[in-house]
Amino acid sequence: MSQNKDNLLDVLRTIFRWKKPIIYLCLAAGLIAAVVVMLVPVYYQATTVFFVASPDQSKPELIFGNTQLEPEIYGNESDIDRLLTIAEGNELVEYLIDTFQLYQHYDIDTANVKAPYYIKLKFFDLYEVQKTKRDAIQLSVEDKDRKLAREITRAAREKINVIAQQLVKASQEKKIRTYEASIRSKEELLRSIGDSLINLRTEYGIFNTLAQSEILTSELTSAEGKLAFTRARLNELKGFSNTQRDTLSKLQSQVAGLEKQVESLSSKLELFNTGVAEVDIYTSQYKEATQALSEEQEKLKQYRATFNANIPALILVEEAELPIIKSRPRRTLIVLACVAIAFFFGVIGVLLFDNYRDVNWREVYHGR
């Protein structure tokens, strides 16, 4: 312990013996750092914060209450990752570069074949987007011009919203095209079933299966009853010798007419029974096709309404304001850091120099 204490005291003695050169070195480092940082340009940072909206807000099934599920307001981790991907994608970056003419602003020669690489390298050095611990997205842009920093930040957020909306609308448009094709197919099927049903109704004389079945059966039963009654009366009157010939002729005419009526009704009923099953099948198919077509037309209306609506993909929490305080450089910290580094290496230097000053470096160099 005594030896360690002596070693530490030797170190302190050496440092205090060389304190003036160390102080001069620190002062020189501080002065040079102060001059240099005064030449470094000042940057201002504008920041906007927003949450990701859930895609449920753009689903017609949830918007129009076609399901028992309640739409979510805020997006999940996958939705956040999707928006972060958009925020770092080429479409957004190229849009900002073109909109704000950043090649000229960053003084990058567009004739250089590597200009696209340099502009993106410079842009991402000043652009930052990240998820906060509260699952919001924070987007920041630095620039020497504080107004430009604010405008780029706002434009970036709005473009992210537009791109995210376009992705959702692209999916909705595909769905709309699918419904339109399905509706056209169902309309053609409906016309085909309708034409077949018209032909069957004309062929079999069927227009209302339930009503016609009851009417034909009732009329046939009534006609057969009248025919039986008239025949019985005719046969009864034939047994009487005093029956007038005109009466018999009239009853015979009535029997003949009723027989033709029964025959006609029987034919109609037979024809009706022959085609009623097929007509019922086509009628049922027509109703089902009509209902399915109506449902898809309603869904198509809902998707078109949702497609045409402006449903935001993000929920703004904090608008990008005009920055007042510079974000960098932190001149005081830089100067203090340079002074601390100079002090550290100065101390190391004097300790090494003092410890090895008696060494013959020529002999060490020649390996003696």
Secondary structure, DSSP 8 states (H G I E B T S, - for coil): -HHHHHHHHHHHHHHHHTHHHHHHHHHHHHHHHHHHHHHS--EEEEEEEEEEB-GGGG-HHHHTT-SS----SB--HHHHHHHHHHHTSHHHHHHHHHHTTHHHHTT--TTSTTHHHHHHHHHHHHEEEEE-TTS-EEEEEEESSHHHHHHHHHHHHHHHHHHHHHHHHHHHHHHHHHHHHHHHHHHHHHHHHHHHHHHHHHHHT-S-HHHHHHHHHHHHHHHHHHHHHHHHHHHHHHT-TT--HHHHHHHHHHHHHHHHHHHHHHHHHHHHHHHHHHHHHHHHHHHHHHHHHHHHHHHHHHHHHHHHS---SEEEEE------SEEE--HHHHHHHHHHHHHHHHHHHHHHHHHSTTS-HHHHHTT-
